[in-house]
Amino acid sequence: MAQAVLPQPVQRLINELSRLPGVGPKSAARLTFYLLRTADEQALDLAQALQDLIERTQFCSTCFNITEEDPCLICQDAGRDQSILCVVEEPLDVLAIERSRAFNGRYHVLHGAISPVEGVGPEDLRVAELVERVEQGKFRELILATNPTLEGESTSLYIQRRLAREGLRITRLARGLPVGGDLEYTDEITLSRAMEGRQEL
């Protein structure tokens, strides 16, 4: 039986979409055929959005968050606390913290976490820039807001060792139980950390 041959532009889009994280060949094919069936404007809008992403966004030269202008709006904001620096792994983490409205300081985006298994070391991240920034700045507190994973913990420990000095308070985000969660479904590590971090009422 002869194998069906897709037109080259269709196959190319499937191939490119399947290179995205979390998108396998079947999902890529579904997305491609969806775009083929939709109005031309939707596909062209997507193409324009991708082009704008490449041409109009950059990394802030101070905090390395994504931005349209350098420095970014957060770094430009004189109303934010200049003495507290929150270190995160990815730009999406900045968005999550900003949504909480619980933090009004500065950020530093590492763009990943130390992972020897994947061949990612401190030199592959924005750690050198962080060290330079802390040494040149007047920060009184450094909040390590890396993910509660093995890689996130390793990254946090590495940064703590590199930057430990008198006059700089280094803190880690608290770990605990999610609001609305049930104790019986909570894993042992989360429950243990919630118990250790208990607060007086």
C-alpha positions in Angstrom: 0.0 0.0 0.0 1.4 3.4 -1.0 2.3 5.7 1.9 0.4 9.0 1.8 2.8 11.9 1.1 1.9 15.3 2.7 2.7 18.5 0.8 6.1 19.8 1.9 4.7 23.0 3.7 2.3 20.8 5.8 5.0 18.3 6.8 7.4 21.1 7.6 4.9 22.8 10.0 4.2 19.4 11.6 7.9 18.9 12.1 8.4 22.4 13.6 5.5 22.1 15.9 6.6 18.7 17.2 9.9 20.3 18.3 8.0 22.3 20.9 8.0 21.0 24.5 4.9 18.9 25.2 3.9 18.7 21.6 4.3 15.2 20.0 3.9 14.3 16.4 0.2 13.6 16.7 -0.6 16.9 18.4 1.5 18.7 15.9 -0.4 17.1 13.0 -3.8 18.0 14.7 -2.7 21.6 15.1 -1.4 21.8 11.5 -4.7 20.4 10.1 -6.7 22.7 12.4 -4.8 25.7 10.9 -5.5 24.4 7.4 -9.2 24.4 8.1 -9.5 27.8 9.8 -9.9 31.1 8.1 -6.7 32.4 6.6 -6.7 35.3 9.0 -6.2 33.1 12.0 -3.1 31.3 10.6 -1.7 34.7 9.4 -2.3 36.2 12.9 -0.4 33.3 14.4 2.5 33.8 11.9 2.5 37.5 12.8 2.5 36.8 16.5 5.5 34.5 16.1 7.3 37.2 14.0 6.6 39.9 16.6 7.8 37.5 19.3 11.2 37.3 17.6 11.5 40.9 16.5 10.0 42.8 19.4 11.0 41.0 22.5 14.4 40.8 24.3 15.9 40.0 27.6 16.2 42.9 30.1 19.9 43.6 30.6 19.4 44.0 34.3 17.1 41.2 35.5 16.9 39.0 32.3 13.1 38.9 32.2 11.5 39.1 28.8 10.6 42.7 27.7 9.9 44.9 24.8 12.1 47.7 26.2 15.4 47.6 28.0 15.4 47.9 31.0 12.1 46.2 31.6 9.1 48.0 33.3 9.8 46.3 36.7 13.5 47.4 36.7 12.4 51.0 35.7 9.8 51.2 38.5 11.3 53.5 41.2 8.4 52.6 43.5 9.6 49.0 44.0 11.8 48.0 46.9 15.4 48.3 45.7 16.8 46.3 48.6 15.1 42.9 48.0 16.0 40.7 45.1 13.9 37.6 44.2 15.7 34.9 42.2 13.5 32.8 39.9 14.2 30.1 37.3 12.0 31.3 34.4 10.1 34.5 33.3 6.8 32.6 33.9 7.8 32.5 37.6 7.9 36.3 37.6 4.4 36.4 36.2 3.2 34.0 38.9 4.7 36.0 41.8 3.4 39.3 40.3 -0.1 37.8 40.1 0.1 37.1 43.9 0.8 40.8 44.6 2.8 39.7 47.6 6.1 41.0 46.4 7.2 44.5 45.5 11.0 44.1 45.0 13.3 43.3 42.1 13.8 40.1 40.2 16.6 38.1 38.7 15.8 35.4 36.1 18.2 32.5 35.9 16.7 30.9 32.8 16.8 27.4 34.1 18.2 25.3 37.0 21.4 23.4 37.6 21.0 19.9 36.3 24.1 17.7 35.9 21.9 15.0 34.3 21.0 17.3 31.5 24.4 18.9 31.3 23.3 22.3 32.7 25.8 23.9 35.1 25.9 27.3 36.7 27.8 28.7 33.7 24.8 27.9 31.5 22.5 30.1 33.7 22.6 33.8 34.6 24.4 33.0 37.9 27.5 35.1 37.1 25.3 38.1 36.4 23.5 37.5 39.7 26.7 37.4 41.7 27.9 40.6 40.0 24.6 42.3 40.6 24.5 41.4 44.3 28.1 42.4 44.8 27.5 45.8 43.2 24.1 46.4 44.6 22.8 47.4 48.1 20.5 44.4 48.6 19.6 43.5 52.2 17.7 40.3 51.3 17.9 37.7 48.6 14.9 35.5 48.1 15.6 32.2 46.4 12.4 31.3 44.7 13.6 28.3 42.7 11.2 25.4 42.2 10.9 22.8 44.9 12.6 20.1 42.7 16.0 18.4 43.1 17.3 20.8 40.4 15.8 23.9 42.1 17.1 22.9 45.5 20.6 22.3 44.0 20.5 25.7 42.3 19.4 27.4 45.5 22.1 25.8 47.6 24.8 26.7 45.0 23.7 30.4 45.0 23.5 30.5 48.8 27.1 29.2 49.0 28.3 31.7 46.4 26.6 34.8 47.9 26.7 34.1 51.7 28.1 37.2 53.3 27.5 39.4 56.3 24.7 41.9 55.9 22.9 39.9 53.2 19.9 37.9 54.4 19.3 34.9 52.2 15.8 33.3 52.4 13.9 30.5 50.7 10.2 30.4 49.8 8.2 28.5 52.4 6.9 25.1 51.6 3.6 23.8 52.8 0.1 22.7 52.1 -2.0 24.1 49.2 -5.2 25.9 50.1 -8.1 23.5 49.7 -6.0 20.4 49.8 -6.6 17.3 51.9 -3.9 16.0 54.3 -4.5 12.4 53.3 -3.5 13.2 49.7 -0.4 15.2 50.6 3.0 13.7 49.9 5.4 13.0 52.9 7.9 15.7 52.0 5.3 18.5 51.6 3.7 17.4 54.9 7.0 17.3 56.7 8.0 20.8 55.5 4.6 22.2 56.4 5.1 20.7 59.9 8.6 22.3 60.2 7.3 25.7 59.0 4.3 25.8 61.2 3.4 29.3 62.6 2.1 30.5 65.9 -1.5 31.6 65.9 
